[in-house]
Amino acid sequence: MSDTMMSTTDRLVYMANQIARNFAIEGEEVAVEATRRHIRRYWDPLMRQRVIVSLAADPGQFSDIARGAVEALRDAAG
């Protein structure tokens, strides 16, 4: 899918996966926490909410690291 055809939600998932990929060299556990922390710190609440909803709708679109980070965000949000 081209950048111009991505939905906002698709773009957020793509971004989460990119962030996770950048931290992957640190090992999965550290990368999950670093990805969670990055999303928590730099994304606005609506972006975080949308990516959490997209996790529930289709968890397979996330890398393992990104999925772990978004699950941690979801769990912290209650």
C-alpha positions, 0 to 999 in steps of 0.5 A: 500500500502506498503512503498516500493510500494508508489510513490514519490507523494503518500509518500508526501501525506502520510507525509503531512497527518502525519504532520497534524495528529501531529498538530490536537490536537491544533484544526483545524485552528492552525493545518492547519497553523502549517502544512503549516508552517512545509511544507513550512519550511522543504520541498524543492520547488519540494516536495511542488510543487508535493504535490500541484499538487496531491491536484488538482488531488485528494483532497480526499487523504488528511485529512481536515487539510492537505488539508487546509495546502496544499491549503494555500501553493498553494494560497501563491504560486500564 
